């Protein structure tokens, strides 16, 4: 049976939200990280964002927002 409710947004952790908002505002994706954090969970966050189709990673390792990523980041910034 089909639902009359709109689909729920895809889950976005606080770490993913921070990266999306950084990129949306023209900052470096991992600007908020220092030291060991940059090499730990940041990789898992990057992978989760790529799986959801919100970012792509260029040849130099720099992350870029996709159209879907821009839309999700805009939602995050407006709330």
Rosetta constraint file for C-alpha pairs under 8 A:
AtomPair CA 12 CA 16 HARMONIC 5.92 0.50
AtomPair CA 12 CA 17 HARMONIC 6.23 0.50
AtomPair CA 13 CA 17 HARMONIC 6.15 0.50
AtomPair CA 14 CA 18 HARMONIC 6.17 0.50
AtomPair CA 15 CA 19 HARMONIC 6.52 0.50
AtomPair CA 15 CA 45 HARMONIC 6.79 0.50
AtomPair CA 16 CA 20 HARMONIC 6.20 0.50
AtomPair CA 16 CA 45 HARMONIC 6.03 0.50
AtomPair CA 16 CA 46 HARMONIC 7.84 0.50
AtomPair CA 16 CA 48 HARMONIC 7.85 0.50
AtomPair CA 16 CA 49 HARMONIC 6.72 0.50
AtomPair CA 17 CA 21 HARMONIC 6.04 0.50
AtomPair CA 17 CA 73 HARMONIC 7.21 0.50
AtomPair CA 17 CA 76 HARMONIC 7.10 0.50
AtomPair CA 18 CA 22 HARMONIC 6.06 0.50
AtomPair CA 19 CA 23 HARMONIC 6.26 0.50
AtomPair CA 19 CA 29 HARMONIC 5.05 0.50
AtomPair CA 19 CA 30 HARMONIC 6.45 0.50
AtomPair CA 20 CA 24 HARMONIC 6.04 0.50
AtomPair CA 20 CA 29 HARMONIC 7.30 0.50
AtomPair CA 20 CA 54 HARMONIC 7.97 0.50
AtomPair CA 20 CA 65 HARMONIC 7.42 0.50
AtomPair CA 20 CA 69 HARMONIC 6.92 0.50
AtomPair CA 20 CA 70 HARMONIC 7.74 0.50
AtomPair CA 20 CA 72 HARMONIC 7.81 0.50
AtomPair CA 20 CA 73 HARMONIC 5.42 0.50
AtomPair CA 21 CA 25 HARMONIC 6.07 0.50
AtomPair CA 21 CA 73 HARMONIC 5.51 0.50
AtomPair CA 21 CA 74 HARMONIC 7.95 0.50
AtomPair CA 21 CA 76 HARMONIC 7.34 0.50
AtomPair CA 21 CA 77 HARMONIC 6.94 0.50
AtomPair CA 22 CA 26 HARMONIC 6.40 0.50
AtomPair CA 22 CA 27 HARMONIC 4.97 0.50
AtomPair CA 22 CA 28 HARMONIC 6.39 0.50
AtomPair CA 22 CA 29 HARMONIC 5.50 0.50
AtomPair CA 22 CA 30 HARMONIC 7.77 0.50
AtomPair CA 22 CA 31 HARMONIC 7.47 0.50
AtomPair CA 23 CA 27 HARMONIC 5.23 0.50
AtomPair CA 23 CA 28 HARMONIC 6.25 0.50
AtomPair CA 23 CA 29 HARMONIC 5.42 0.50
AtomPair CA 23 CA 63 HARMONIC 7.97 0.50
AtomPair CA 23 CA 64 HARMONIC 7.00 0.50
AtomPair CA 23 CA 65 HARMONIC 6.72 0.50
AtomPair CA 24 CA 65 HARMONIC 7.41 0.50
AtomPair CA 24 CA 70 HARMONIC 6.50 0.50
AtomPair CA 24 CA 73 HARMONIC 6.29 0.50
AtomPair CA 24 CA 74 HARMONIC 7.57 0.50
AtomPair CA 27 CA 31 HARMONIC 6.98 0.50
AtomPair CA 29 CA 62 HARMONIC 7.95 0.50
AtomPair CA 29 CA 63 HARMONIC 6.56 0.50
AtomPair CA 30 CA 38 HARMONIC 7.36 0.50
AtomPair CA 30 CA 42 HARMONIC 7.84 0.50
AtomPair CA 33 CA 37 HARMONIC 6.09 0.50
AtomPair CA 33 CA 38 HARMONIC 5.66 0.50
AtomPair CA 34 CA 38 HARMONIC 5.98 0.50
AtomPair CA 35 CA 39 HARMONIC 7.80 0.50
AtomPair CA 36 CA 40 HARMONIC 6.39 0.50
AtomPair CA 37 CA 41 HARMONIC 6.38 0.50
AtomPair CA 37 CA 42 HARMONIC 6.62 0.50
AtomPair CA 38 CA 42 HARMONIC 5.59 0.50
AtomPair CA 38 CA 43 HARMONIC 7.95 0.50
AtomPair CA 39 CA 43 HARMONIC 6.76 0.50
AtomPair CA 40 CA 44 HARMONIC 7.72 0.50
AtomPair CA 41 CA 45 HARMONIC 6.27 0.50
AtomPair CA 42 CA 46 HARMONIC 6.12 0.50
AtomPair CA 43 CA 47 HARMONIC 6.19 0.50
AtomPair CA 44 CA 48 HARMONIC 6.17 0.50
AtomPair CA 45 CA 49 HARMONIC 6.23 0.50
AtomPair CA 46 CA 50 HARMONIC 6.23 0.50
AtomPair CA 47 CA 51 HARMONIC 6.11 0.50
AtomPair CA 48 CA 52 HARMONIC 6.30 0.50
AtomPair CA 49 CA 53 HARMONIC 6.32 0.50
AtomPair CA 49 CA 54 HARMONIC 5.39 0.50
AtomPair CA 49 CA 55 HARMONIC 5.84 0.50
AtomPair CA 50 CA 54 HARMONIC 5.94 0.50
AtomPair CA 50 CA 55 HARMONIC 5.24 0.50
AtomPair CA 50 CA 56 HARMONIC 6.11 0.50
AtomPair CA 53 CA 66 HARMONIC 6.98 0.50
AtomPair CA 53 CA 68 HARMONIC 6.85 0.50
AtomPair CA 53 CA 69 HARMONIC 7.04 0.50
AtomPair CA 54 CA 65 HARMONIC 5.94 0.50
AtomPair CA 54 CA 66 HARMONIC 5.36 0.50
AtomPair CA 54 CA 67 HARMONIC 7.44 0.50
AtomPair CA 54 CA 68 HARMONIC 5.51 0.50
AtomPair CA 54 CA 69 HARMONIC 3.77 0.50
AtomPair CA 54 CA 70 HARMONIC 7.50 0.50
AtomPair CA 54 CA 72 HARMONIC 7.74 0.50
AtomPair CA 55 CA 63 HARMONIC 6.27 0.50
AtomPair CA 55 CA 64 HARMONIC 5.37 0.50
AtomPair CA 55 CA 65 HARMONIC 4.45 0.50
AtomPair CA 55 CA 66 HARMONIC 5.24 0.50
AtomPair CA 55 CA 69 HARMONIC 6.10 0.50
AtomPair CA 56 CA 63 HARMONIC 5.72 0.50
AtomPair CA 56 CA 64 HARMONIC 5.37 0.50
AtomPair CA 56 CA 65 HARMONIC 6.46 0.50
AtomPair CA 56 CA 66 HARMONIC 6.66 0.50
AtomPair CA 57 CA 61 HARMONIC 5.63 0.50
AtomPair CA 57 CA 62 HARMONIC 5.52 0.50
AtomPair CA 57 CA 63 HARMONIC 4.41 0.50
AtomPair CA 57 CA 64 HARMONIC 6.18 0.50
AtomPair CA 58 CA 62 HARMONIC 5.39 0.50
AtomPair CA 58 CA 63 HARMONIC 6.32 0.50
AtomPair CA 58 CA 64 HARMONIC 7.43 0.50
AtomPair CA 65 CA 69 HARMONIC 5.13 0.50
AtomPair CA 65 CA 70 HARMONIC 5.92 0.50
AtomPair CA 66 CA 70 HARMONIC 6.19 0.50
AtomPair CA 67 CA 71 HARMONIC 6.33 0.50
AtomPair CA 68 CA 72 HARMONIC 6.21 0.50
AtomPair CA 69 CA 73 HARMONIC 6.01 0.50
AtomPair CA 70 CA 74 HARMONIC 6.02 0.50
AtomPair CA 71 CA 75 HARMONIC 6.32 0.50
AtomPair CA 72 CA 76 HARMONIC 6.34 0.50
AtomPair CA 73 CA 77 HARMONIC 6.14 0.50
AtomPair CA 74 CA 78 HARMONIC 6.12 0.50
AtomPair CA 75 CA 79 HARMONIC 6.42 0.50
